[in-house]
Amino acid sequence: MSYYNNDNSNNYYPPPPPQQHYGNSGNGGGYYQPPPPQQQQQQQQPYYQQQEQPYYQPPPPATNNTYYPPPPPPQQQQQQLDFGAFDGDFKGAKQYNRTPKFRDLWAALLFLAHFALFVVMAVLFVNALPSSAFKYSGQLKHTKEFYSWPTMIMWLCVLLSSIVFSVLYLLFMQMFAGQMLVISFWFSVVVMIGTGAYYLAAKIWFAGALMVIFGIFYALMWFSWRHRIPFSKLVLQTVCRITRQFPSTMVISLVFLILQTAYSALWSLAFAGSFKYMEKYQSCSLHTDRNGRQYQSCSNTLEILAWVYMVFSFYWTSSVILNVLHTTISGTFATYYFFEGAPGGYPTKHVTLSSLKRSTTNSFGSICFGSLIVAVIQTVRSILRAIRGQGNDNIVVQLIACCVDCILGCIEGMVRFFNKYAYVEVAIYGKPFTQAAKDTWTLVKDRGVDALINDCLIGNVLQMGSFLCAA
């Protein structure tokens, strides 16, 4: 790189001081934008010496002026930093979205229209259920015992104990994060090999051998993953600390759990009532076989379409509920990352509620869009599993359905992995889903392996906690 301009004049253009360096000069650009051009003009100094000089010139001896201008005040530095200003594929990202827009509005409207149709179908199907369907199938004394005060107190104690154990486990993770990562890793290995041994003892040879092989392979990965434990430990400690600082994240998680449970109960009743309600649309006809015997064949196309729609609605709505929660908590963590320790403090007193508001308004369409992709894949897989479960004797059909289901399962796993990080982009920058997916792809190409390994290590700790708290 030449420090002379093109007209061969002896003007020296030194770079900005190290403390004002905003990014590298590679092809991909740096995370922060370079300093404004006017700052570079203020730093131009005449070049008086012809011999080769070091990169940063000392001030001329004849003057007492400082060679480098003083750094800007703290407020000016804070204004110059653009935490969301990416180069390349990260166009349009801003530090803080002051003028939010409704992203992917079509997906939000489509979801609301679909949910309205589901509500209409649920009302019709639930009303079609006979009144006896809501009664306990056993004797009357069992019904009284089930709704008695001792039973209600028992369920309340189970719920409270689960909450207490979960909080204690979070505190334990905070204090012993490194040890928990190691213990949970080998706990997963023991569970895999133990499950494989159980299958082998039950003479389920293929599943048992597969689980044992996976357990051994996972154990061997320890030698290449153990150097990543310090970073995963830091991430886990930070997550626990932020969760304790914002306990509203746990409260809102409990609220969404109740919401998902209520929706699942409504869907189950509606699906059960669809069998009774759709009977009137069934058409039957008589056929004669090769031996001259008559048999009746019935079909109900509307019933099948209703079932497919119900399954699709369950997947889409459940995914939207989960992803709204994920985006809300991601927004809370992003607010902590950008504003913790800032002179002005947090932009709002209720960080989690503000993040929930953005997730259910401006970013709701993006969440519905990403959830729609997963719901379509899950619905197709359910149809394929239904075809395989009908006992079709055609080995070719069974083989094709199995292969397609396996391929779709791999695609679903990758889409879920991408969506998890795409929703973080949506929560921070308010991007539309397509732009967030492109930026996530760029991120995965650069740091995909690191993110996957960290997810595995930290996921082991959470899975072990779920197992122990449930036990």
DRENBA-999393 format. One record per residue (C-alpha): y negated, z, x. Coordinates in Angstrom, 2 decimals, always signed. Example, Ala and Ser with C-alpha at 12.3 -4.5 7.8 and 13.67 -1.06 7.14 Angstrom:
<marbas>
marba v=+4.50	w=+7.80	u=+12.30
marba v=+1.06	w=+7.14	u=+13.67
</marbas>
This chain:
<marbas>
marba v=+0.00	w=+0.00	u=+0.00
marba v=-3.32	w=-1.02	u=+1.49
marba v=-6.30	w=+1.28	u=+1.36
marba v=-8.80	w=-1.61	u=+1.70
marba v=-10.14	w=-3.76	u=-1.08
marba v=-9.75	w=-7.51	u=-1.20
marba v=-13.22	w=-8.48	u=+0.13
marba v=-12.45	w=-6.82	u=+3.51
marba v=-15.36	w=-4.40	u=+3.10
marba v=-14.92	w=-1.06	u=+4.80
marba v=-14.68	w=+1.01	u=+1.65
marba v=-11.93	w=+3.57	u=+1.54
marba v=-10.32	w=+4.48	u=-1.77
marba v=-8.44	w=+7.73	u=-1.34
marba v=-5.97	w=+8.81	u=-4.01
marba v=-6.67	w=+11.80	u=-6.25
marba v=-6.00	w=+15.27	u=-4.87
marba v=-2.45	w=+16.61	u=-5.24
marba v=-3.39	w=+19.07	u=-7.95
marba v=-4.66	w=+16.19	u=-10.12
marba v=-1.58	w=+13.97	u=-9.71
marba v=-0.30	w=+13.01	u=-13.16
marba v=+2.75	w=+10.92	u=-12.42
marba v=+4.56	w=+8.68	u=-10.06
marba v=+3.82	w=+5.01	u=-9.49
marba v=+7.29	w=+3.68	u=-10.23
marba v=+8.09	w=+0.94	u=-12.64
marba v=+8.94	w=+3.35	u=-15.38
marba v=+5.71	w=+5.28	u=-15.12
marba v=+5.25	w=+9.01	u=-15.03
marba v=+5.42	w=+11.54	u=-17.82
marba v=+1.65	w=+12.10	u=-17.79
marba v=-1.01	w=+9.42	u=-17.77
marba v=-3.03	w=+8.75	u=-14.59
marba v=-6.54	w=+10.18	u=-14.26
marba v=-9.46	w=+8.29	u=-15.82
marba v=-11.06	w=+5.48	u=-13.77
marba v=-14.42	w=+7.27	u=-13.52
marba v=-12.83	w=+10.05	u=-11.52
marba v=-11.57	w=+7.53	u=-9.00
marba v=-15.05	w=+6.04	u=-8.64
marba v=-16.51	w=+9.45	u=-7.88
marba v=-14.02	w=+9.87	u=-5.07
marba v=-14.95	w=+6.66	u=-3.19
marba v=-16.23	w=+7.40	u=+0.32
marba v=-17.36	w=+4.99	u=+3.06
marba v=-14.89	w=+4.36	u=+5.77
marba v=-16.71	w=+4.72	u=+9.10
marba v=-13.86	w=+4.63	u=+11.56
marba v=-11.75	w=+1.61	u=+12.46
marba v=-8.75	w=+3.42	u=+13.91
marba v=-5.86	w=+4.40	u=+11.67
marba v=-6.48	w=+7.67	u=+9.87
marba v=-4.26	w=+10.04	u=+7.89
marba v=-3.78	w=+9.62	u=+4.17
marba v=-6.48	w=+12.15	u=+3.20
marba v=-9.66	w=+11.81	u=+5.29
marba v=-11.54	w=+14.92	u=+6.43
marba v=-15.24	w=+15.10	u=+5.46
marba v=-17.72	w=+13.36	u=+7.82
marba v=-19.15	w=+15.79	u=+10.37
marba v=-22.78	w=+14.74	u=+9.69
marba v=-22.75	w=+16.01	u=+6.12
marba v=-21.85	w=+19.28	u=+4.48
marba v=-20.74	w=+17.70	u=+1.20
marba v=-17.23	w=+18.41	u=+0.02
marba v=-15.03	w=+15.38	u=+0.45
marba v=-13.07	w=+15.91	u=-2.76
marba v=-14.80	w=+16.76	u=-6.02
marba v=-13.91	w=+20.15	u=-7.49
marba v=-11.18	w=+20.20	u=-10.12
marba v=-12.31	w=+20.12	u=-13.74
marba v=-12.56	w=+23.35	u=-15.71
marba v=-9.39	w=+24.67	u=-17.35
marba v=-10.42	w=+23.34	u=-20.77
marba v=-11.05	w=+19.88	u=-19.32
marba v=-7.67	w=+19.92	u=-17.60
marba v=-6.04	w=+20.89	u=-20.85
marba v=-7.72	w=+17.97	u=-22.60
marba v=-6.67	w=+15.51	u=-19.92
marba v=-2.99	w=+16.46	u=-20.10
marba v=-1.19	w=+14.36	u=-22.66
marba v=+2.21	w=+15.91	u=-23.14
marba v=+3.41	w=+13.09	u=-25.32
marba v=+1.94	w=+10.11	u=-23.46
marba v=+4.94	w=+8.14	u=-22.33
marba v=+5.05	w=+4.74	u=-20.73
marba v=+7.51	w=+1.97	u=-21.46
marba v=+9.46	w=+2.63	u=-24.63
marba v=+7.53	w=+5.83	u=-25.42
marba v=+4.57	w=+4.06	u=-27.01
marba v=+2.60	w=+5.78	u=-29.69
marba v=+3.60	w=+9.32	u=-28.77
marba v=+0.80	w=+11.85	u=-28.97
marba v=+0.39	w=+15.39	u=-27.79
marba v=-0.16	w=+16.75	u=-31.26
marba v=-0.16	w=+14.69	u=-34.40
marba v=-3.58	w=+15.44	u=-35.91
marba v=-3.34	w=+12.66	u=-38.50
marba v=+0.28	w=+12.77	u=-39.70
marba v=+1.69	w=+9.95	u=-41.77
marba v=+4.63	w=+9.69	u=-44.12
marba v=+7.27	w=+8.02	u=-41.98
marba v=+10.08	w=+5.90	u=-43.47
marba v=+8.79	w=+6.48	u=-46.98
marba v=+11.30	w=+4.02	u=-48.43
marba v=+14.21	w=+6.21	u=-47.28
marba v=+12.68	w=+9.31	u=-48.87
marba v=+12.14	w=+7.51	u=-52.19
marba v=+15.67	w=+6.11	u=-52.07
marba v=+17.11	w=+9.56	u=-51.46
marba v=+15.14	w=+11.10	u=-54.32
marba v=+16.23	w=+8.31	u=-56.68
marba v=+19.85	w=+8.74	u=-55.59
marba v=+19.66	w=+12.51	u=-56.07
marba v=+18.13	w=+12.10	u=-59.54
marba v=+21.09	w=+9.89	u=-60.51
marba v=+23.48	w=+12.50	u=-59.12
marba v=+21.84	w=+15.20	u=-61.24
marba v=+22.26	w=+13.07	u=-64.37
marba v=+25.92	w=+12.43	u=-63.54
marba v=+26.49	w=+16.11	u=-62.74
marba v=+25.10	w=+17.18	u=-66.12
marba v=+27.36	w=+14.72	u=-67.94
marba v=+30.45	w=+15.57	u=-65.92
marba v=+30.03	w=+19.36	u=-66.07
marba v=+29.50	w=+19.27	u=-69.85
marba v=+32.73	w=+17.29	u=-70.14
marba v=+34.72	w=+20.15	u=-68.67
marba v=+36.59	w=+22.24	u=-71.26
marba v=+35.39	w=+25.80	u=-71.69
marba v=+38.72	w=+27.10	u=-70.41
marba v=+37.97	w=+25.58	u=-67.02
marba v=+35.38	w=+28.29	u=-66.36
marba v=+37.80	w=+31.13	u=-67.06
marba v=+40.03	w=+32.80	u=-64.52
marba v=+43.51	w=+31.29	u=-64.57
marba v=+45.22	w=+34.70	u=-64.31
marba v=+45.36	w=+37.61	u=-66.67
marba v=+42.28	w=+39.27	u=-68.10
marba v=+42.60	w=+42.32	u=-65.88
marba v=+42.34	w=+40.09	u=-62.80
marba v=+39.06	w=+38.68	u=-64.11
marba v=+37.69	w=+42.18	u=-64.62
marba v=+38.85	w=+43.21	u=-61.16
marba v=+37.26	w=+40.15	u=-59.57
marba v=+33.84	w=+40.88	u=-61.12
marba v=+34.07	w=+44.66	u=-60.77
marba v=+31.59	w=+46.71	u=-58.75
marba v=+34.08	w=+47.57	u=-55.97
marba v=+34.72	w=+43.88	u=-55.41
marba v=+31.01	w=+43.07	u=-55.35
marba v=+30.40	w=+45.91	u=-52.88
marba v=+33.22	w=+44.63	u=-50.71
marba v=+31.70	w=+41.12	u=-50.56
marba v=+28.28	w=+42.60	u=-49.80
marba v=+29.74	w=+44.64	u=-46.94
marba v=+31.43	w=+41.54	u=-45.54
marba v=+28.14	w=+39.63	u=-45.66
marba v=+26.14	w=+42.42	u=-44.04
marba v=+28.75	w=+42.98	u=-41.34
marba v=+28.70	w=+39.27	u=-40.50
marba v=+24.91	w=+39.36	u=-40.15
marba v=+25.05	w=+42.48	u=-37.96
marba v=+27.74	w=+41.04	u=-35.70
marba v=+25.82	w=+37.77	u=-35.39
marba v=+22.64	w=+39.59	u=-34.33
marba v=+24.59	w=+41.72	u=-31.84
marba v=+26.23	w=+38.61	u=-30.45
marba v=+22.82	w=+36.97	u=-29.95
marba v=+21.61	w=+40.04	u=-28.07
marba v=+24.78	w=+40.02	u=-26.00
marba v=+24.20	w=+36.37	u=-25.13
marba v=+20.67	w=+37.19	u=-24.04
marba v=+21.78	w=+39.98	u=-21.70
marba v=+24.93	w=+38.33	u=-20.30
marba v=+24.24	w=+34.61	u=-20.64
marba v=+25.94	w=+33.57	u=-17.39
marba v=+29.04	w=+35.64	u=-18.01
marba v=+29.28	w=+34.37	u=-21.58
marba v=+29.23	w=+30.77	u=-20.39
marba v=+32.16	w=+31.40	u=-18.06
marba v=+34.13	w=+33.46	u=-20.57
marba v=+33.61	w=+30.98	u=-23.41
marba v=+34.67	w=+28.06	u=-21.21
marba v=+38.02	w=+29.63	u=-20.37
marba v=+38.33	w=+30.90	u=-23.94
marba v=+38.27	w=+27.27	u=-25.09
marba v=+40.96	w=+26.41	u=-22.54
marba v=+43.17	w=+29.25	u=-23.77
marba v=+42.68	w=+28.20	u=-27.40
marba v=+43.63	w=+24.58	u=-26.64
marba v=+46.74	w=+25.45	u=-24.64
marba v=+47.72	w=+28.19	u=-27.10
marba v=+47.41	w=+25.80	u=-30.04
marba v=+49.48	w=+23.23	u=-28.16
marba v=+52.16	w=+25.82	u=-27.41
marba v=+52.28	w=+26.75	u=-31.10
marba v=+52.73	w=+23.11	u=-32.09
marba v=+55.49	w=+22.68	u=-29.51
marba v=+57.24	w=+25.79	u=-30.82
marba v=+57.00	w=+24.32	u=-34.33
marba v=+58.52	w=+21.07	u=-32.95
marba v=+55.35	w=+19.08	u=-33.59
marba v=+55.78	w=+17.38	u=-30.25
marba v=+52.98	w=+14.82	u=-30.22
marba v=+50.20	w=+17.16	u=-31.36
marba v=+51.44	w=+19.95	u=-29.08
marba v=+51.62	w=+17.75	u=-26.00
marba v=+48.18	w=+16.31	u=-26.76
marba v=+46.56	w=+19.75	u=-27.08
marba v=+48.18	w=+20.98	u=-23.85
marba v=+47.00	w=+17.88	u=-21.96
marba v=+43.47	w=+18.31	u=-23.31
marba v=+43.51	w=+21.98	u=-22.31
marba v=+44.60	w=+21.20	u=-18.75
marba v=+42.08	w=+18.37	u=-18.44
marba v=+39.30	w=+20.63	u=-19.75
marba v=+40.26	w=+23.32	u=-17.24
marba v=+40.02	w=+20.81	u=-14.38
marba v=+36.48	w=+19.91	u=-15.47
marba v=+35.41	w=+23.41	u=-14.43
marba v=+35.23	w=+22.40	u=-10.79
marba v=+32.68	w=+19.65	u=-11.50
marba v=+30.72	w=+21.55	u=-14.15
marba v=+30.34	w=+25.01	u=-12.65
marba v=+27.24	w=+24.09	u=-10.63
marba v=+25.46	w=+23.37	u=-13.93
marba v=+25.95	w=+26.89	u=-15.24
marba v=+22.63	w=+28.27	u=-13.84
marba v=+20.61	w=+25.73	u=-15.82
marba v=+22.70	w=+26.25	u=-18.95
marba v=+22.23	w=+29.99	u=-18.50
marba v=+18.45	w=+29.53	u=-18.39
marba v=+18.53	w=+27.34	u=-21.51
marba v=+20.66	w=+29.86	u=-23.38
marba v=+18.42	w=+32.78	u=-22.42
marba v=+15.32	w=+30.84	u=-23.46
marba v=+16.82	w=+29.94	u=-26.83
marba v=+17.75	w=+33.55	u=-27.52
marba v=+14.30	w=+34.76	u=-26.50
marba v=+12.53	w=+32.26	u=-28.77
marba v=+14.85	w=+33.14	u=-31.63
marba v=+13.94	w=+36.81	u=-31.26
marba v=+10.24	w=+35.92	u=-31.08
marba v=+10.52	w=+33.84	u=-34.26
marba v=+13.05	w=+35.66	u=-36.50
marba v=+11.99	w=+33.37	u=-39.33
marba v=+14.33	w=+30.76	u=-37.82
marba v=+17.29	w=+32.97	u=-38.75
marba v=+15.89	w=+33.67	u=-42.21
marba v=+15.37	w=+30.00	u=-42.98
marba v=+18.87	w=+29.23	u=-41.69
marba v=+20.27	w=+31.73	u=-44.19
marba v=+18.20	w=+30.18	u=-46.98
marba v=+19.52	w=+26.71	u=-46.19
marba v=+23.07	w=+28.09	u=-46.06
marba v=+22.66	w=+29.43	u=-49.60
marba v=+21.18	w=+26.08	u=-50.68
marba v=+24.12	w=+24.16	u=-49.22
marba v=+26.59	w=+26.54	u=-50.87
marba v=+24.92	w=+26.11	u=-54.27
marba v=+24.92	w=+22.34	u=-53.94
marba v=+28.58	w=+22.28	u=-52.91
marba v=+29.51	w=+24.39	u=-55.95
marba v=+27.60	w=+22.05	u=-58.28
marba v=+29.19	w=+19.00	u=-56.69
marba v=+32.69	w=+20.47	u=-57.02
marba v=+32.20	w=+21.13	u=-60.73
marba v=+30.77	w=+17.65	u=-61.27
marba v=+33.61	w=+15.99	u=-59.40
marba v=+36.20	w=+17.92	u=-61.40
marba v=+34.47	w=+16.99	u=-64.65
marba v=+34.40	w=+13.31	u=-63.73
marba v=+38.16	w=+13.06	u=-64.38
marba v=+37.71	w=+14.15	u=-67.99
marba v=+34.48	w=+12.25	u=-68.66
marba v=+35.65	w=+8.91	u=-67.25
marba v=+38.89	w=+8.82	u=-69.26
marba v=+37.20	w=+6.85	u=-72.04
marba v=+36.52	w=+3.97	u=-69.64
marba v=+40.17	w=+3.58	u=-68.72
marba v=+41.88	w=+0.32	u=-69.69
marba v=+45.65	w=-0.06	u=-69.90
marba v=+47.87	w=-3.09	u=-70.36
marba v=+51.59	w=-3.76	u=-70.71
marba v=+53.51	w=-5.72	u=-68.09
marba v=+57.09	w=-6.87	u=-67.74
marba v=+59.03	w=-6.55	u=-64.51
marba v=+61.75	w=-8.84	u=-63.19
marba v=+64.45	w=-6.99	u=-65.13
marba v=+62.67	w=-7.52	u=-68.42
marba v=+61.53	w=-3.94	u=-68.77
marba v=+58.00	w=-3.24	u=-69.90
marba v=+55.70	w=-0.80	u=-68.17
marba v=+52.11	w=+0.25	u=-68.65
marba v=+49.46	w=-0.25	u=-65.97
marba v=+46.09	w=+1.48	u=-66.23
marba v=+42.94	w=+0.94	u=-64.23
marba v=+39.49	w=+2.44	u=-64.32
marba v=+37.00	w=+0.61	u=-62.14
marba v=+34.04	w=+2.67	u=-63.32
marba v=+35.87	w=+5.87	u=-62.46
marba v=+36.53	w=+4.66	u=-58.91
marba v=+32.90	w=+3.63	u=-58.50
marba v=+31.78	w=+7.04	u=-59.78
marba v=+34.04	w=+8.78	u=-57.27
marba v=+32.75	w=+6.67	u=-54.40
marba v=+29.18	w=+7.43	u=-55.41
marba v=+29.90	w=+11.14	u=-55.69
marba v=+31.46	w=+11.22	u=-52.23
marba v=+28.56	w=+9.26	u=-50.77
marba v=+26.06	w=+11.57	u=-52.48
marba v=+27.79	w=+14.65	u=-51.09
marba v=+27.71	w=+13.33	u=-47.53
marba v=+24.10	w=+12.16	u=-47.72
marba v=+22.70	w=+15.27	u=-49.40
marba v=+24.61	w=+17.66	u=-47.14
marba v=+23.44	w=+15.77	u=-44.08
marba v=+19.82	w=+15.83	u=-45.27
marba v=+19.96	w=+19.60	u=-45.85
marba v=+21.41	w=+20.20	u=-42.40
marba v=+18.99	w=+17.85	u=-40.64
marba v=+15.92	w=+19.27	u=-42.38
marba v=+16.95	w=+22.65	u=-41.00
marba v=+17.59	w=+21.16	u=-37.55
marba v=+14.21	w=+19.41	u=-37.50
marba v=+12.43	w=+22.54	u=-38.70
marba v=+13.87	w=+24.71	u=-35.93
marba v=+13.25	w=+21.95	u=-33.38
marba v=+9.60	w=+21.91	u=-34.40
marba v=+9.40	w=+25.67	u=-33.94
marba v=+10.84	w=+25.45	u=-30.44
marba v=+8.51	w=+22.56	u=-29.59
marba v=+5.50	w=+24.59	u=-30.72
marba v=+6.57	w=+27.38	u=-28.39
marba v=+7.02	w=+24.92	u=-25.52
marba v=+3.58	w=+23.34	u=-25.86
marba v=+1.44	w=+26.28	u=-27.00
marba v=+2.99	w=+29.44	u=-25.54
marba v=+0.43	w=+30.92	u=-23.17
marba v=-2.27	w=+28.41	u=-24.13
marba v=-5.86	w=+29.76	u=-24.27
marba v=-6.17	w=+28.88	u=-27.95
marba v=-2.77	w=+30.29	u=-28.86
marba v=-0.58	w=+28.75	u=-31.53
marba v=-2.16	w=+26.22	u=-33.93
marba v=-0.94	w=+28.23	u=-36.93
marba v=+0.15	w=+31.76	u=-37.75
marba v=+3.31	w=+30.62	u=-39.52
marba v=+4.96	w=+28.32	u=-37.00
marba v=+8.32	w=+27.95	u=-38.75
marba v=+6.79	w=+27.39	u=-42.19
marba v=+4.46	w=+24.74	u=-40.79
marba v=+7.42	w=+23.01	u=-39.18
marba v=+9.33	w=+23.20	u=-42.47
marba v=+6.36	w=+21.64	u=-44.26
marba v=+6.32	w=+18.69	u=-41.84
marba v=+10.10	w=+18.27	u=-42.17
marba v=+9.96	w=+18.15	u=-45.96
marba v=+6.87	w=+15.92	u=-46.22
marba v=+5.78	w=+13.67	u=-43.36
marba v=+9.14	w=+13.46	u=-41.57
marba v=+11.37	w=+13.67	u=-44.64
marba v=+11.82	w=+9.90	u=-44.80
marba v=+12.94	w=+9.75	u=-41.17
marba v=+15.47	w=+12.52	u=-41.81
marba v=+16.80	w=+10.68	u=-44.86
marba v=+17.05	w=+7.44	u=-42.86
marba v=+19.12	w=+8.98	u=-40.08
marba v=+21.29	w=+10.89	u=-42.54
marba v=+21.91	w=+7.70	u=-44.53
marba v=+23.55	w=+6.03	u=-41.53
marba v=+25.97	w=+8.91	u=-41.05
marba v=+26.68	w=+9.15	u=-44.79
marba v=+27.64	w=+5.47	u=-45.01
marba v=+30.07	w=+5.82	u=-42.10
marba v=+31.61	w=+8.97	u=-43.58
marba v=+32.01	w=+7.32	u=-46.98
marba v=+33.81	w=+4.32	u=-45.51
marba v=+36.10	w=+6.65	u=-43.57
marba v=+36.90	w=+8.56	u=-46.77
marba v=+37.82	w=+5.31	u=-48.53
marba v=+40.10	w=+4.36	u=-45.64
marba v=+41.79	w=+7.76	u=-45.70
marba v=+42.32	w=+7.39	u=-49.45
marba v=+43.96	w=+4.00	u=-48.88
marba v=+46.22	w=+5.49	u=-46.24
marba v=+47.11	w=+8.42	u=-48.50
marba v=+48.27	w=+6.25	u=-51.41
marba v=+51.62	w=+5.73	u=-49.73
marba v=+51.22	w=+2.01	u=-49.22
marba v=+54.43	w=+0.63	u=-47.74
marba v=+52.62	w=-2.25	u=-46.05
marba v=+52.70	w=-1.27	u=-42.38
marba v=+50.00	w=-3.81	u=-41.49
marba v=+47.53	w=-2.32	u=-43.98
marba v=+48.29	w=+1.18	u=-42.74
marba v=+47.81	w=+0.14	u=-39.11
marba v=+44.52	w=-1.65	u=-39.79
marba v=+43.17	w=+1.27	u=-41.82
marba v=+44.15	w=+3.71	u=-39.06
marba v=+42.48	w=+1.63	u=-36.32
marba v=+39.29	w=+1.09	u=-38.31
marba v=+39.14	w=+4.79	u=-39.15
marba v=+39.51	w=+5.68	u=-35.46
marba v=+36.75	w=+3.27	u=-34.45
marba v=+34.43	w=+4.55	u=-37.16
marba v=+35.18	w=+8.10	u=-36.06
marba v=+34.01	w=+7.29	u=-32.53
marba v=+30.89	w=+5.58	u=-33.90
marba v=+30.16	w=+8.56	u=-36.14
marba v=+30.41	w=+10.94	u=-33.19
marba v=+27.98	w=+8.86	u=-31.13
marba v=+25.54	w=+8.50	u=-34.04
marba v=+25.59	w=+12.26	u=-34.60
marba v=+24.91	w=+12.85	u=-30.91
marba v=+21.98	w=+10.43	u=-30.92
marba v=+20.58	w=+11.75	u=-34.19
marba v=+20.49	w=+15.29	u=-32.86
marba v=+17.99	w=+14.28	u=-30.18
marba v=+16.24	w=+11.71	u=-32.36
marba v=+15.34	w=+14.45	u=-34.85
marba v=+13.77	w=+16.41	u=-31.99
marba v=+11.52	w=+13.39	u=-31.33
marba v=+10.72	w=+13.31	u=-35.04
marba v=+9.91	w=+17.04	u=-35.08
marba v=+7.63	w=+16.92	u=-32.02
marba v=+5.77	w=+13.62	u=-32.36
marba v=+6.24	w=+12.67	u=-36.01
marba v=+7.77	w=+9.32	u=-35.07
marba v=+9.61	w=+7.03	u=-37.46
marba v=+13.35	w=+7.16	u=-37.06
marba v=+13.75	w=+3.76	u=-35.38
marba v=+11.19	w=+4.60	u=-32.69
marba v=+12.74	w=+8.03	u=-32.20
marba v=+16.18	w=+6.43	u=-31.81
marba v=+14.86	w=+3.99	u=-29.17
marba v=+13.26	w=+6.82	u=-27.22
marba v=+16.45	w=+8.84	u=-27.51
marba v=+18.43	w=+5.92	u=-26.09
marba v=+16.06	w=+5.82	u=-23.11
marba v=+16.52	w=+9.56	u=-22.66
marba v=+20.30	w=+9.34	u=-22.88
marba v=+20.42	w=+6.54	u=-20.31
marba v=+18.50	w=+8.77	u=-17.89
marba v=+19.92	w=+12.22	u=-18.67
marba v=+22.78	w=+11.61	u=-21.08
marba v=+25.53	w=+13.13	u=-18.94
marba v=+23.50	w=+16.26	u=-18.22
marba v=+22.69	w=+16.73	u=-21.89
marba v=+26.32	w=+16.23	u=-22.91
marba v=+27.63	w=+18.75	u=-20.37
marba v=+25.00	w=+21.33	u=-21.31
marba v=+25.91	w=+20.86	u=-24.97
marba v=+29.57	w=+21.46	u=-24.14
marba v=+28.87	w=+24.61	u=-22.12
marba v=+26.45	w=+26.16	u=-24.61
marba v=+28.53	w=+24.96	u=-27.56
marba v=+31.50	w=+26.92	u=-26.22
marba v=+29.48	w=+30.14	u=-26.42
marba v=+28.43	w=+29.46	u=-30.02
marba v=+31.93	w=+28.48	u=-31.09
marba v=+33.40	w=+31.62	u=-29.56
marba v=+30.77	w=+33.67	u=-31.39
marba v=+31.62	w=+31.99	u=-34.69
marba v=+35.32	w=+32.65	u=-34.11
marba v=+34.83	w=+36.32	u=-33.22
marba v=+32.35	w=+37.04	u=-36.03
marba v=+34.62	w=+35.36	u=-38.58
marba v=+37.61	w=+37.31	u=-37.31
</marbas>
